[in-house]
Amino acid sequence: MAYLFHRWVYPFYFYVTVPVIAMGLPRILLGDRISEYILYGLIIVQITWFFLYFPVKPEWFTDFLLAIGAPA
């Protein structure tokens, strides 16, 4: 990935999201509707947070964030 984007990626920035994803995926598969919606929401928030605040972003993503008025 670093050679593809000509940038180095540090996986430890994603480690904060791993517990929610690891706990959430098995619970989603159980089928409880309320828990399912809450966990879907948490997973979406965690992944979105990771993509928005990861310090190394591709240029197309930075341009997209600036176009929608989000901090880049």
MDTraj code that builds the backbone (N, CA, C; nanometers):
import mdtraj as md
import numpy as np

residues = "MET ALA TYR LEU PHE HIS ARG TRP VAL TYR PRO PHE TYR PHE TYR VAL THR VAL PRO VAL ILE ALA MET GLY LEU PRO ARG ILE LEU LEU GLY ASP ARG ILE SER GLU TYR ILE LEU TYR GLY LEU ILE ILE VAL GLN ILE THR TRP PHE PHE LEU TYR PHE PRO VAL LYS PRO GLU TRP PHE THR ASP PHE LEU LEU ALA ILE GLY ALA PRO ALA".split()
xyz = np.array([
    [0.0830, -0.1184, 0.0000],
    [0.0000, 0.0000, 0.0000],
    [0.0878, 0.1252, 0.0000],
    [0.1973, 0.1214, 0.0712],
    [0.2861, 0.2372, 0.0751],
    [0.3454, 0.2652, -0.0623],
    [0.3788, 0.1609, -0.1338],
    [0.4351, 0.1802, -0.2674],
    [0.3296, 0.2249, -0.3675],
    [0.2072, 0.1818, -0.3468],
    [0.0990, 0.2191, -0.4369],
    [0.0655, 0.3679, -0.4253],
    [0.0547, 0.4185, -0.3010],
    [0.0204, 0.5589, -0.2781],
    [0.1420, 0.6467, -0.2525],
    [0.2610, 0.5863, -0.2516],
    [0.3854, 0.6577, -0.2223],
    [0.3807, 0.7240, -0.0851],
    [0.3161, 0.6563, 0.0099],
    [0.3075, 0.7043, 0.1481],
    [0.3163, 0.5841, 0.2408],
    [0.3674, 0.6087, 0.3599],
    [0.3766, 0.5010, 0.4584],
    [0.2548, 0.5063, 0.5488],
    [0.1970, 0.3918, 0.5740],
    [0.0764, 0.3810, 0.6551],
    [0.1129, 0.3128, 0.7864],
    [0.0637, 0.3676, 0.8959],
    [0.0919, 0.3128, 1.0276],
    [-0.0327, 0.2437, 1.0807],
    [-0.0296, 0.1110, 1.0952],
    [-0.1509, 0.0388, 1.1347],
    [-0.1956, 0.0654, 1.2775],
    [-0.1078, 0.1186, 1.3636],
    [-0.1482, 0.1383, 1.5029],
    [-0.2555, 0.2452, 1.5175],
    [-0.2794, 0.3257, 1.4171],
    [-0.3892, 0.4222, 1.4239],
    [-0.5251, 0.3523, 1.4153],
    [-0.5288, 0.2336, 1.3590],
    [-0.6535, 0.1595, 1.3448],
    [-0.6830, 0.0737, 1.4667],
    [-0.5872, 0.0569, 1.5551],
    [-0.6038, -0.0324, 1.6699],
    [-0.7183, 0.0097, 1.7619],
    [-0.7530, 0.1363, 1.7658],
    [-0.8631, 0.1832, 1.8506],
    [-0.9959, 0.1253, 1.8023],
    [-1.0094, 0.1042, 1.6738],
    [-1.1352, 0.0543, 1.6192],
    [-1.1498, -0.0970, 1.6291],
    [-1.0409, -0.1684, 1.6480],
    [-1.0453, -0.3149, 1.6463],
    [-1.1368, -0.3733, 1.7541],
    [-1.1351, -0.3268, 1.8806],
    [-1.2241, -0.3879, 1.9805],
    [-1.3725, -0.3759, 1.9462],
    [-1.4143, -0.2602, 1.8973],
    [-1.5561, -0.2432, 1.8632],
    [-1.5937, -0.3342, 1.7468],
    [-1.5079, -0.3425, 1.6484],
    [-1.5369, -0.4302, 1.5350],
    [-1.5355, -0.5763, 1.5789],
    [-1.4383, -0.6143, 1.6612],
    [-1.4286, -0.7537, 1.7067],
    [-1.5474, -0.7930, 1.7945],
    [-1.5952, -0.7019, 1.8780],
    [-1.7117, -0.7327, 1.9612],
    [-1.8411, -0.7186, 1.8822],
    [-1.8414, -0.6296, 1.7863],
    [-1.9643, -0.6005, 1.7143],
    [-2.0039, -0.7036, 1.6112],
    [-1.9098, -0.7555, 1.5378],
    [-1.9456, -0.8483, 1.4314],
    [-2.0138, -0.9754, 1.4817],
    [-1.9657, -1.0407, 1.5866],
    [-2.0394, -1.1587, 1.6353],
    [-2.1792, -1.1243, 1.6883],
    [-2.1922, -1.0088, 1.7525],
    [-2.3234, -0.9689, 1.8056],
    [-2.4217, -0.9393, 1.6921],
    [-2.3727, -0.8822, 1.5852],
    [-2.4599, -0.8548, 1.4711],
    [-2.5129, -0.9856, 1.4135],
    [-2.4299, -1.0874, 1.4131],
    [-2.4714, -1.2155, 1.3575],
    [-2.5728, -1.2882, 1.4453],
    [-2.5872, -1.2486, 1.5723],
    [-2.6852, -1.3124, 1.6601],
    [-2.8287, -1.2784, 1.6209],
    [-2.8532, -1.1568, 1.5745],
    [-2.9844, -1.1230, 1.5225],
    [-3.0738, -1.0395, 1.6123],
    [-3.0312, -0.9951, 1.7291],
    [-3.1113, -0.9062, 1.8134],
    [-3.1202, -0.7707, 1.7430],
    [-3.2405, -0.7252, 1.7107],
    [-3.2580, -0.6062, 1.6270],
    [-3.2002, -0.4783, 1.6883],
    [-3.2289, -0.4501, 1.8135],
    [-3.1808, -0.3262, 1.8757],
    [-3.0290, -0.3275, 1.8847],
    [-2.9735, -0.4371, 1.9315],
    [-2.8276, -0.4482, 1.9384],
    [-2.7662, -0.4399, 1.7998],
    [-2.8345, -0.4964, 1.7037],
    [-2.7835, -0.4953, 1.5667],
    [-2.7719, -0.3525, 1.5144],
    [-2.8749, -0.2711, 1.5347],
    [-2.8710, -0.1329, 1.4866],
    [-2.7666, -0.0504, 1.5609],
    [-2.7564, -0.0704, 1.6911],
    [-2.6569, 0.0025, 1.7695],
    [-2.5161, -0.0344, 1.7244],
    [-2.4912, -0.1621, 1.7058],
    [-2.3576, -0.2051, 1.6662],
    [-2.3246, -0.1652, 1.5231],
    [-2.4236, -0.1700, 1.4331],
    [-2.3998, -0.1172, 1.2984],
    [-2.3596, 0.0296, 1.3065],
    [-2.4294, 0.1053, 1.3878],
    [-2.3968, 0.2467, 1.4042],
    [-2.2579, 0.2681, 1.4612],
    [-2.2225, 0.1910, 1.5638],
    [-2.0890, 0.2039, 1.6225],
    [-1.9792, 0.1695, 1.5229],
    [-2.0002, 0.0653, 1.4473],
    [-1.8996, 0.0261, 1.3486],
    [-1.8860, 0.1330, 1.2409],
    [-1.9974, 0.1884, 1.1957],
    [-1.9919, 0.2948, 1.0951],
    [-1.9204, 0.4174, 1.1504],
    [-1.9498, 0.4543, 1.2751],
    [-1.8834, 0.5695, 1.3375],
    [-1.7334, 0.5442, 1.3511],
    [-1.6939, 0.4261, 1.3955],
    [-1.5519, 0.3949, 1.4132],
    [-1.4767, 0.3985, 1.2805],
    [-1.5332, 0.3386, 1.1779],
    [-1.4658, 0.3362, 1.0479],
    [-1.4615, 0.4758, 0.9875],
    [-1.5706, 0.5522, 1.0016],
    [-1.5713, 0.6900, 0.9521],
    [-1.4684, 0.7745, 1.0255],
    [-1.4630, 0.7608, 1.1572],
    [-1.3648, 0.8345, 1.2375],
    [-1.2233, 0.8019, 1.1909],
    [-1.1971, 0.6747, 1.1657],
    [-1.0649, 0.6331, 1.1195],
    [-1.0305, 0.6997, 0.9869],
    [-1.1222, 0.6964, 0.8906],
    [-1.0927, 0.7540, 0.7600],
    [-1.0800, 0.9058, 0.7648],
    [-1.1589, 0.9724, 0.8494],
    [-1.1524, 1.1185, 0.8545],
    [-1.0283, 1.1695, 0.9265],
    [-0.9857, 1.1023, 1.0329],
    [-0.8779, 1.1541, 1.1154],
    [-0.7467, 1.0794, 1.1009],
    [-0.7363, 0.9848, 1.0085],
    [-0.6085, 0.9195, 0.9822],
    [-0.5146, 1.0244, 0.9243],
    [-0.3925, 1.0363, 0.9756],
    [-0.3069, 1.1484, 0.9365],
    [-0.2575, 1.1444, 0.7921],
    [-0.2542, 1.0291, 0.7292],
    [-0.2067, 1.0195, 0.5916],
    [-0.3265, 0.9879, 0.5032],
    [-0.3611, 1.0835, 0.4170],
    [-0.4773, 1.0667, 0.3305],
    [-0.4339, 1.0784, 0.1847],
    [-0.4945, 0.9995, 0.0954],
    [-0.4666, 1.0184, -0.0465],
    [-0.5191, 1.1546, -0.0932],
    [-0.4629, 1.2040, -0.1987],
    [-0.4992, 1.3378, -0.2466],
    [-0.6465, 1.3462, -0.2859],
    [-0.7013, 1.2412, -0.3467],
    [-0.8424, 1.2441, -0.3876],
    [-0.9340, 1.2551, -0.2668],
    [-0.8952, 1.1917, -0.1551],
    [-0.9781, 1.1968, -0.0347],
    [-0.9705, 1.3348, 0.0300],
    [-0.8526, 1.3948, 0.0301],
    [-0.8366, 1.5305, 0.0821],
    [-0.9194, 1.6288, -0.0004],
    [-0.9160, 1.6141, -0.1330],
    [-0.9972, 1.7001, -0.2195],
    [-1.1465, 1.6821, -0.1920],
    [-1.1879, 1.5579, -0.1694],
    [-1.3285, 1.5308, -0.1378],
    [-1.3687, 1.5960, -0.0063],
    [-1.2845, 1.5829, 0.0970],
    [-1.3151, 1.6437, 0.2266],
    [-1.3253, 1.7951, 0.2158],
    [-1.2352, 1.8560, 0.1412],
    [-1.2400, 2.0009, 0.1231],
    [-1.3650, 2.0423, 0.0448],
    [-1.4067, 1.9604, -0.0505],
    [-1.5247, 1.9928, -0.1310],
    [-1.6527, 1.9911, -0.0477],
    [-1.6601, 1.9026, 0.0522],
    [-1.7809, 1.8971, 0.1350],
    [-1.7698, 1.9839, 0.2598],
    [-1.6566, 2.0526, 0.2753],
    [-1.6406, 2.1440, 0.3875],
    [-1.5922, 2.0792, 0.5154],
    [-1.5437, 1.9571, 0.5081],
    [-1.4925, 1.8871, 0.6268],
    [-1.3450, 1.9223, 0.6475],
    [-1.2955, 1.9080, 0.7703],
    [-1.1529, 1.9354, 0.7924],
    [-1.0669, 1.8318, 0.7208],
    [-0.9643, 1.8794, 0.6554],
    [-0.8745, 1.7869, 0.5838],
    [-0.7440, 1.7908, 0.6497],
])
top = md.Topology()
chain = top.add_chain()
for i, resn in enumerate(residues, 1):
    res = top.add_residue(resn, chain, resSeq=i)
    for name in ("N", "CA", "C"):
        top.add_atom(name, md.element.get_by_symbol(name[0]), res)
traj = md.Trajectory(xyz[None], top)
